[in-house]
Amino acid sequence: MKNQDYFEINKQTWNNKVPVHLASDFYNQKEFLKGKNSLPEVDQEILGDITNKSILHLQCHFGQDSISMARMGAKVTGIDLSDKAIDEAKKINSALNLDTKFICCNVYDTLEHINEQFDIVYTSYGTIGWLPDLDKWANVISKSLKTGGKLIFIEFHPVLWMFDDDFKEIKYHYHNEKPIIEEYTGTYANKEADIKTDYIGWNHSLSEVFSSLINQGLQIQHFKEYDYSPYNCFNETIEFEKGKFRIKHMDNKIPMLFSLIATKK
Ligand SMILES: C[S@@+](CC[C@H](N)C(=O)[O-])C[C@H]1O[C@@H](n2cnc3c(N)ncnc32)[C@H](O)[C@@H]1O
């Protein structure tokens, strides 16, 4: 199969997840509509004051985080592969009377759909694992940024993706060896949901992330690893502090998250 076939399967998968996610406690759409900021604290801290900043949000799902950044005063454009997610994002944006833009496209085709450069490219939590090639990803980021603009990237740590779903054994390569083709029941936002999806993912090492960005002339100015996730989206978790989750039997022995800022010179 070609990457294009994989993207079609993943698009279907994400389309199927949208109604389940919209109805989930995880995404808590009711509170979001009332004004709750969906961005985790760590993201809000790293983003800082984004008033009047132009932001390109890659892989925005149905737009909660994009709209949260718009509510914080930014001018946001969100893109996502899933047409169902983008349709919902547009509906939510209109209902809230905001001016967030949403575009349905593959990350790799972003430059065909936008004709401006941004102060910030933001992408977070469950993104690069859907992409086969980080050089192409970093190229899109670099070309979408103004000189002096910043990539703000917050992502689950690649060590997590080496394990099976219950974190009992190492099942996958740390490095990007080949596409990982799996079937999954339920979703991270509702594990009991009656939904079966096929997906194709790729594991990316930290060195692959760094070199893809460095090769595009981006300068890494911040990198941090964390021993917790702000989302309760994995199996076998424990909330050891309010809003901070770890894998129960791993305690704080493994990294769960990283944040990275890279500047276009
Ligand atoms: C885990 S979600 C993004 C997470 C976001 N933090 C959230 O929870 O709302 C991953 C998103 O990536 C999108 N996606 C997957 N492959 C993509 C691709 N090749 N191009 C653009 N979007 C893609 C999916 O449609 C999905 O909305």
The ligand as an SDF file (V2000), in Angstrom:
LIG
                    3D

 27 29  0  0  0  0  0  0  0  0999 V2000
   -5.1180   13.1550   18.3550 C   0  0  0  0  0  0  0  0  0  0  0  0
   -5.8070   14.2900   17.2390 S   0  0  0  0  0  0  0  0  0  0  0  0
   -5.0350   15.8170   17.5280 C   0  0  0  0  0  0  0  0  0  0  0  0
   -5.0560   16.1130   18.8770 C   0  0  0  0  0  0  0  0  0  0  0  0
   -5.6110   17.3640   19.4060 C   0  0  0  0  0  0  0  0  0  0  0  0
   -4.6640   17.6980   20.4190 N   0  0  0  0  0  0  0  0  0  0  0  0
   -6.9630   17.1090   20.0120 C   0  0  0  0  0  0  0  0  0  0  0  0
   -7.0670   16.2880   20.9340 O   0  0  0  0  0  0  0  0  0  0  0  0
   -7.9480   17.7100   19.6250 O   0  0  0  0  0  0  0  0  0  0  0  0
   -5.0340   13.8830   15.7280 C   0  0  0  0  0  0  0  0  0  0  0  0
   -5.6340   14.6230   14.5350 C   0  0  0  0  0  0  0  0  0  0  0  0
   -4.7220   14.4700   13.4410 O   0  0  0  0  0  0  0  0  0  0  0  0
   -5.4850   14.4160   12.2580 C   0  0  0  0  0  0  0  0  0  0  0  0
   -4.6430   13.8290   11.2100 N   0  0  0  0  0  0  0  0  0  0  0  0
   -4.1950   12.5530   11.1040 C   0  0  0  0  0  0  0  0  0  0  0  0
   -3.4100   12.4230   10.0150 N   0  0  0  0  0  0  0  0  0  0  0  0
   -3.3400   13.6520    9.4340 C   0  0  0  0  0  0  0  0  0  0  0  0
   -2.6920   14.1560    8.2790 C   0  0  0  0  0  0  0  0  0  0  0  0
   -1.9290   13.3770    7.5250 N   0  0  0  0  0  0  0  0  0  0  0  0
   -2.8680   15.4640    7.9550 N   0  0  0  0  0  0  0  0  0  0  0  0
   -3.6620   16.2720    8.7290 C   0  0  0  0  0  0  0  0  0  0  0  0
   -4.3030   15.8400    9.8400 N   0  0  0  0  0  0  0  0  0  0  0  0
   -4.1440   14.5510   10.1960 C   0  0  0  0  0  0  0  0  0  0  0  0
   -6.6990   13.5970   12.6330 C   0  0  0  0  0  0  0  0  0  0  0  0
   -7.7720   13.7940   11.7370 O   0  0  0  0  0  0  0  0  0  0  0  0
   -6.9760   14.0810   14.0500 C   0  0  0  0  0  0  0  0  0  0  0  0
   -7.9440   15.0910   14.0640 O   0  0  0  0  0  0  0  0  0  0  0  0
  1  2  1  0
  2  3  1  0
  2 10  1  0
  3  4  1  0
  4  5  1  0
  5  6  1  0
  5  7  1  0
  7  8  2  0
  7  9  1  0
 10 11  1  0
 11 12  1  0
 11 26  1  0
 12 13  1  0
 13 14  1  0
 13 24  1  0
 14 15  1  0
 14 23  1  0
 15 16  2  0
 16 17  1  0
 17 18  1  0
 17 23  2  0
 18 19  1  0
 18 20  2  0
 20 21  1  0
 21 22  2  0
 22 23  1  0
 24 25  1  0
 24 26  1  0
 26 27  1  0
M  CHG  2   2   1   9  -1
M  END
$$$$
